Structure formats: structure tokens, C-alpha cells
Amino acid sequence: MAEAMKGLKRTHRCGELSLANVGETVTVMGWVQKQRNKGGIIFVDLRDRAGLLQIIFEESDCGTDNFAKAEKMRSEFVVAVVGTVEKRSGAVNENLATGEIEVRAKETRILSEAETPPFPIEADSRTKEELRLKYRYLDLRRPDLQRNLILRSAITANIRKFLTQEGFLEIETPISGKSTPEGARDYLVPSRVHPGTFYGLPQSPQLFKQLLMCSGYDRYFQIAKCFRDEDLRADRQPEFTQVDMELSFVDVEDVIDVNERLIQFVCKEAIGLEVTLPLPRIKWIDAMNRYGSDKPDTRFGMELQDVSEAVAGCGFAVFASALENGGSVRGINAKGQAAMPRKKIDALVDMAKGYGAKGLAYLCIDADGNYKSSFAKFMTPEEMDRLVAAMKGEKGDLLLFAADKNPIVWSVLGAIRLELGKQMELIDSNRFDFLWITEFPLLEWDEEEKRYVAIHHPFTMPMDEDLPYLDTDPGKIRAKAYDIVLNGVELGGGSVRIFQNDIQEKMFEILGFEKEDAYNRFGFLLNAFKYGVPPHAGLAYGLDRLVMLLVQGDSIRDVMAFPKIKDASCLMTNAPDIVDAAQLQELGIQLNEIGVSEE
């Protein structure tokens, strides 16, 4: 039978006690981690969000009734204990914050009994994630997950503190809005009051925060829930949290300045990390040429080398064809990896094909300086020497090459660089490398739709010196856009916004929007711009990703309380689920059979 609190008040959390409390009478409450019955003495490890505490029960101190309760305790029972803090009578546990003390129980109450949990409640659990997510309320009791969520709370509090001190106002924007499917797919919510119409859940508060700038609020921020119906991976969820901000009367440097100081403040306050300012910056084209990625991991080298000139005119048709078609030939030097087994090299070739390449050329330089290559027979010794020199190849090196259009070459070698960085253990997991990526292309050509599409969104301002290209060569335009990257992960991105009507109309024209279509989608914003709009810019961070990286985690699921799995479902609540027919009828929705084709 569970006992009531009966006026009992907790005085401390378990992990808060120390030698400074020796001699004090305290009341602690929590979950039983483990019970060890040694005959006349019982040890109980009591756990709450602050940590573990050893409780010692002896019948002579706590009485027969309380000792009997201790004998009954099992894993995950919820109990309250009144006792005296003492120095440990046995060996000190140096792995425990409370390892020098224990509490000698005087009184105890069993507040709640528990069934045997389906998996142990312990840090670094080896239980399959699917089972843990089904019982997420139990999984969340694990000390490592609790530390993550406590740190997330601290990070969020420090973000609010800093931005408030910088004159930002926290303003909430709507969750139910207008669907603007330009980018990822929207989640749609049917309207009962307006049959046949739908709200779109926000992919970001982009349009509303720009309207707030039109309304004179100057500096806005929000810890915003956002939704995207897209394929999931380790750092992506269908619903996620953004640290969203927008500033008026600013340009690129102003946004970067306040955000660098925000990062510095949050890292210092949350995890004691000293971040040196200013942060490094790399132009987008340089990041692609050097790392094959617009979110490069700069904790190790192995940069890409453009060897197009070195192989120009060579007899290897793969290289020659790539150059004739306007592409390039680039390589990476895996130092000391010439003896890599052929099986591993073949795996890298398969990986390259998965990123769109036709293959991956390789060249091994053995200890005697001899070449073993997949393409040596197509090139002269002089051409091979010139290529090795261009790659700064030495005895013992493995050289890998991709030849194709630049986007494919970048993608392939960027991915292989990361894979080799992991295999060769080149990445220092204790380093935090922040950097800005700037001067992104504004537009990219969509072969399927045969039109330009905005890389960020249609409200991004071109760089001033590239404005003439709006009429002559839109593909050359660089954006006043910037991403913040940490250890190869995009933390966030933003841009200076277009605030002049003529530039905005030109942008819609380039993107293939008729004026009427543009007003149908974004009329409320475009109309607001007619009444005086300040120059403005903004940025949004993925809060989940930021916390994941600062706790050195592998997945954002480890820093979210109730995440979804890869198919965007919740194993614990069984969402999404079917609803009553009456609810569908009220919304005017009739379901077609899914997966059944009509003959």
C-alpha cells in the first residue's frame, strides 16, 4: 500500500548533499536504483534528477517497521527517507558526487511501488532504442538523458538572458498559419469552420518575424516550435525548436556580431567552454573547393585538391571527359593509407557511386615510391608524376580522385573525406570548431521544373555588387546569407532580407512566380512593405542540434524529451493514429484507401 506524504517536505535533492551536510537531519525523495540486503543492514541507492545517494538502514536506528519497508524496496519504487547525513563508513565512491557520504535512515515511506521495468534504468543504456522510446517515460529517468535535458534548459535560459539584455523582445507568432510550400513539405491541419481549407504548421516564423520588423519591434526573438514533413535522420525531426531572431536597421556584420557574442556567452555559461572571437569565416565557394561541403568539419585537414590542370590533356578518358563537359578533377590525400585493403577501397568506391559519381579513381604510393593505381595504364609515367606532385603525394599515401560536374565531385569527396576522418581517427571529439559560411549562391537551377529556385528563401537580399546580374545572369548572384556551422553540422542560417519592392518583384519574376501568384502566397507581407519597411535581417538556430553538439551526442533524439522515430511516428503514444469517423465527417474529409490501385 502506497503511503501519503502526510506533510513530509523534501529538504534536499539526492545529488545536492555533501560533506558540508554531515550531522544534518535531511529528507530526500526519489526512485530506488538498487537495494542490497546484507542481513542486519540494507543499502539503498536513491536516485533523482540531481544524482545518486546511498541510504543505510539498520533496524536499531530506524525501527522494525521502517526496516521492513526497506526490505520490500525494489528497483523504481518511489520512496521518501528522513535521516542523518554521515561520512561513509565504507570505501569512498570516487565515481559518485555524493560518494563520501551516506544518509542513515530514521524514517521511510513507500510513496509508490513499481513493476519490474522492461530494461535497466542506467546511463549509456545498451537497450535497443525502439524499446526505450516505447517506454520513453522510463528512458527519461536515465542520468545521461536527464543531464542532457537539464543542460538544454540552461542553454535556453542563457539564450533568453543574453538576447533580453541586448534589447530583443520575445514575441510569439502563430502555429496555425497559411501554407507556403516553398521548400520542405508542410504539415496541414484541416479547418472545421472553413470547410475545404487548411492551416499550414510553420516551417519557421519567417514571414511573421519580417512583419514584426514592419511593425517597428526592432529586435525580436522566439524559442519557436517548427514543423517540416521531410525525411528524418540523426539531426532532423518532424517537429523541432528554433532560436529565431530578426533585427531592423542592420546589415550582415551586425547580425554576425550579436550572434558571435551570443555563442560565446551561452557556451561559457552552459558548459564552461571559452570561445575565441571573432569566429573564422569561409566563403561558400572556398568551403566547397576545400572541403566539398557548405558545412565543413574543420577539426581535421585532408582538404580537396583541384588537379584539373595537372591532368589536362591526359589519356585517361574519365578525367578528360569531365574536363570537356565543364567539370573538374579533384582528389584527397589519405596520408599513410597506401596499404588500405582493397575491400575498404571498394567500399569507398561504392560510397562514391551512392553520391552520384560513376566511380572513384585511386592511386597508392608504396614504401618504395611505386604506384599502384586503377588508371595508371591510361596515363604516361610523366603524367602520373605530375598528378602525384599536384597532390603532394609521398611514400605510403593513398590518393583518391573524383571527376565529374563540380556539385557531384564536391559531394563525393566531401563525404569520403568525413568517412576517412572517422576511419583514421583524425577528429578530436573534444574540439568545438565554429565558423561562418558566407556569400552563398542566391539561386540554383532546378532541372525538373526548368526554373531557378531560391537556395534559402525568396526574400534573401543579393549582394550589392551582384544586383546587375538580376537582369543578365541570375545564376551568378551571391546572397547576403550566412550559416553558422559547428563541427560539420549546420547550427543555423540567416540572411539580409529584401526590403525594396522593385528587387522583390524582380526576384519573384526570376523564380517563375506570376505577380498574381506571388500575391496569393505572400500578399500580406508584400502589402505590408507598401507602408514603410526598414532594412532588416535575421537568423535562426536549431536548438536541438546546438544542445546535441554541446553534450557531444550523436542524435538530437538524445536531447529531446519525446522524439519521433525515422518514419515520424511516436512509439510511446502510437501517433499518428486513426481518428473517429465522426471527426472526419465534421471536417468534411473522406479517406481513400491507401496502397490500393484501381485497375
Secondary structure, DSSP 8 states (H G I E B T S, - for coil): -----TT------GGG--GGGTT-EEEEEEEEEEEEE-SSEEEEEEEETTEEEEEEEEHHHHHHHHHHHHHH--TT-EEEEEEEEEE-SS---TTSTTTTEEEEEEEEEEEE-----SS---SS--S-HHHHHHTHHHHTTSHHHHHHHHHHHHHHHHHHHHHHHTT-EE----SSB----SSSB--EEE-SSSTT-EEE--S-SHHHHHHHHHTT--EEEEEEEEE-BS--BTTB-SEEEEEEEEEES--HHHHHHHHHHHHHHHHHHHH-----SS--EEEHHHHHHHHSSSS--TTS----EE-HHHHTT-S-HHHHHHHHTT-EEEEEEETT-TT--HHHHHHHHHHHHHTT-S--EEEEE-TTS-EEESSGGGS-HHHHHHHHHHTT--TT-EEEEEEESHHHHHHHHHHHHHHHHHHTT---TT---EEEEE--BSEEEETTTTEEEESS-TTB-B-GGGTTHHHH-GGG-BBSEEEEEETTEEEEEEEEB---HHHHHHHHHHTT--HHHHHHHHHHHHHHGGG----EEEEEEEHHHHHHHHTT-S-GGGGSSS---TTS-BTTTTBS----HHHHHHHT-----TT----
